Amino acid sequence: MQSFNIEDFRPSELEFSVEKRAHSTPWSWSVFSESYGEQYRCRRLLHGSRVIGFTISQLVADELTLHNIAVDPDFQGQGFGYKLMQDLLDYAEKKHCVVFLEVRASNAAAIRLYEGNGFDTVGRRVNYYPAVDGREDALVMRWES
C-alpha cells in the first residue's frame, strides 16, 4: 500500500495540473505560481510520489485565509479534502488564528466539507466567481477554534 503524506511545496506544474483538473474555472498560471512567499502556506498531499491535492493559504496577523484547495478528480470523495482541511486547521489552532474562505454557492460538496469541519457562513459576495453562464455568488465562511 502506498503512503500518503502532506508537505510544504513551492507552486509548480505538478500542483497546477491538479488545479486545472479539479476546478471548472482554474486559476491562471501567473496567479497560481505567484501564490508563494513569507505569508503563504502551500501544502500538498502526496499518494506515493503523485500529487493528489493541495491547499494554498495566507496568514496575515491573526487571520488565515484559505485561497485554494483542490483534490485530483480521480481521488475525490475519498476523504482527502478532509485530510487537507485537518492539516490547515491544525496549523490555525497552533497559530491561534481565525480561518476565512470563500466558496461557490453551488459547490455543495465543498460546503459540506467546510461545515463538517466547523465553518459557519458569515456572508455572501454577489457575482464573485466567473461561471459558465455569467457570474456566481460566493459564500464567506469562518472557522475559529
C-alpha positions as CSV (number, residue, x, y, z in Angstrom):
1,M,0.0,0.0,0.0
2,Q,1.3,3.4,-0.9
3,S,1.6,6.0,1.8
4,F,0.0,9.5,2.0
5,N,2.0,12.5,3.1
6,I,1.3,16.2,3.4
7,E,4.3,18.5,2.9
8,D,5.2,22.1,2.0
9,F,5.6,22.9,-1.7
10,R,6.5,25.7,-4.0
11,P,3.9,26.1,-6.7
12,S,4.9,24.2,-9.8
13,E,3.4,22.5,-12.9
14,L,2.7,19.3,-10.8
15,E,0.3,21.1,-8.5
16,F,-1.0,23.3,-11.3
17,S,-2.1,20.2,-13.2
18,V,-4.3,19.2,-10.2
19,E,-5.7,22.8,-10.2
20,K,-6.6,22.6,-13.9
21,R,-8.3,19.2,-13.5
22,A,-10.1,19.9,-10.2
23,H,-11.7,23.3,-11.0
24,S,-14.1,24.3,-13.8
25,T,-12.5,27.8,-13.8
26,P,-9.0,27.2,-12.5
27,W,-6.6,30.0,-11.5
28,S,-4.2,31.3,-14.2
29,W,-0.6,30.0,-14.1
30,S,0.6,33.5,-13.1
31,V,-1.8,33.7,-10.1
32,F,-1.0,30.2,-9.1
33,S,2.8,30.5,-9.4
34,E,2.9,33.8,-7.5
35,S,1.0,32.4,-4.5
36,Y,4.1,31.8,-2.6
37,G,6.2,33.7,-0.1
38,E,6.6,34.6,3.5
39,Q,2.9,34.9,4.3
40,Y,1.7,32.0,2.2
41,R,1.4,28.4,3.3
42,C,1.4,25.9,0.4
43,R,0.8,22.3,1.4
44,R,0.4,19.3,-1.0
45,L,-0.9,15.8,-0.4
46,L,1.1,13.0,-2.0
47,H,0.0,9.5,-2.7
48,G,3.4,7.8,-3.1
49,S,5.1,10.3,-5.3
50,R,1.9,11.5,-7.0
51,V,0.5,14.9,-6.1
52,I,-3.3,14.4,-5.5
53,G,-4.2,17.6,-3.7
54,F,-3.1,20.8,-2.2
55,T,-4.0,23.9,-0.1
56,I,-2.8,27.5,-0.6
57,S,-3.5,29.8,2.4
58,Q,-2.2,33.1,3.6
59,L,-1.6,34.2,7.1
60,V,-2.0,38.0,7.9
61,A,-1.8,38.9,11.6
62,D,-4.3,36.5,13.3
63,E,-6.3,35.6,10.2
64,L,-5.6,32.6,7.9
65,T,-7.4,32.8,4.6
66,L,-7.8,29.6,2.6
67,H,-7.4,30.8,-1.0
68,N,-7.4,27.5,-2.8
69,I,-8.0,23.8,-2.1
70,A,-8.0,21.1,-4.7
71,V,-8.1,17.3,-4.9
72,D,-7.5,15.5,-8.2
73,P,-10.8,14.3,-9.5
74,D,-9.5,10.7,-9.5
75,F,-9.2,10.9,-5.7
76,Q,-12.3,13.0,-4.8
77,G,-14.8,11.6,-2.4
78,Q,-12.2,9.5,-0.5
79,G,-11.6,11.8,2.4
80,F,-8.5,13.6,1.0
81,G,-10.2,17.0,1.2
82,Y,-10.8,16.3,4.9
83,K,-7.1,15.4,5.4
84,L,-6.1,18.7,3.8
85,M,-8.5,20.6,5.9
86,Q,-7.3,19.0,9.1
87,D,-3.8,19.9,8.2
88,L,-4.9,23.6,7.7
89,L,-7.0,23.7,10.9
90,D,-4.2,22.1,13.0
91,Y,-1.9,24.9,11.8
92,A,-4.6,27.6,12.5
93,E,-5.1,26.2,16.0
94,K,-1.3,26.3,16.7
95,K,-1.1,29.9,15.4
96,H,-4.3,30.9,17.4
97,C,-5.9,32.3,14.3
98,V,-9.3,32.6,12.7
99,V,-9.8,31.0,9.2
100,F,-11.8,32.6,6.4
101,L,-12.6,31.3,2.9
102,E,-14.9,31.9,0.0
103,V,-16.7,29.0,-1.7
104,R,-19.1,28.9,-4.7
105,A,-22.6,28.9,-3.5
106,S,-23.3,26.0,-5.8
107,N,-20.4,23.8,-4.5
108,A,-22.4,21.6,-2.2
109,A,-19.6,19.1,-1.6
110,A,-17.2,21.8,-0.5
111,I,-19.8,23.5,1.7
112,R,-20.4,20.1,3.4
113,L,-16.7,19.7,3.9
114,Y,-16.3,23.1,5.4
115,E,-19.4,22.8,7.6
116,G,-18.3,19.4,8.7
117,N,-15.0,21.0,9.9
118,G,-16.8,23.6,11.9
119,F,-17.1,26.5,9.5
120,D,-20.1,28.9,9.6
121,T,-21.4,31.0,6.8
122,V,-20.9,34.7,7.7
123,G,-21.6,36.5,4.5
124,R,-22.2,36.4,0.7
125,R,-20.3,38.0,-2.1
126,V,-22.7,38.6,-5.0
127,N,-21.3,37.7,-8.5
128,Y,-17.9,36.9,-7.0
129,Y,-16.9,33.9,-9.2
130,P,-16.9,33.6,-13.0
131,A,-19.3,30.9,-14.2
132,V,-20.2,29.2,-17.4
133,D,-23.4,31.4,-17.6
134,G,-22.0,34.6,-16.2
135,R,-21.2,35.1,-12.5
136,E,-21.9,33.2,-9.3
137,D,-22.1,34.2,-5.7
138,A,-19.6,33.2,-3.1
139,L,-20.4,32.3,0.5
140,V,-17.9,33.7,3.0
141,M,-17.2,31.1,5.7
142,R,-15.4,31.4,9.1
143,W,-13.8,29.0,11.5
144,E,-12.4,29.6,15.0
145,S,-11.0,27.1,17.4
